[in-house]
Amino acid sequence: MRNDGGTYSTNTVFNPQEMASVLWAYAKANRADDALFSTVAAELIRQTGYALERGGQGPRPQELSNTIWAFATAGIRGEQQ
């Protein structure tokens, strides 16, 4: 999670940029791993909720758009779809 200085705390395994990059790589390689994408989505939601509760920000627009691109390219759809 991002702290007040704009960096991420050390107890977070991956920050939104890193998660977006991993998903981008899987999508670019035409690998749709449902478990990975679901896990990353849950972690992004968890981190965003945590940051917003403390007055911080969620993922940056570029991180969010890269993540959405990866889901769409990999053909991963949400439960409501």
HELIX and SHEET records of a PDB file:
HELIX    1   1 PRO A   16  LYS A   28  1                                  13    
HELIX    2   2 ASP A   34  GLU A   53  1                                  20    
HELIX    3   3 PRO A   61  ALA A   74  1                                  14    
END                                                                             
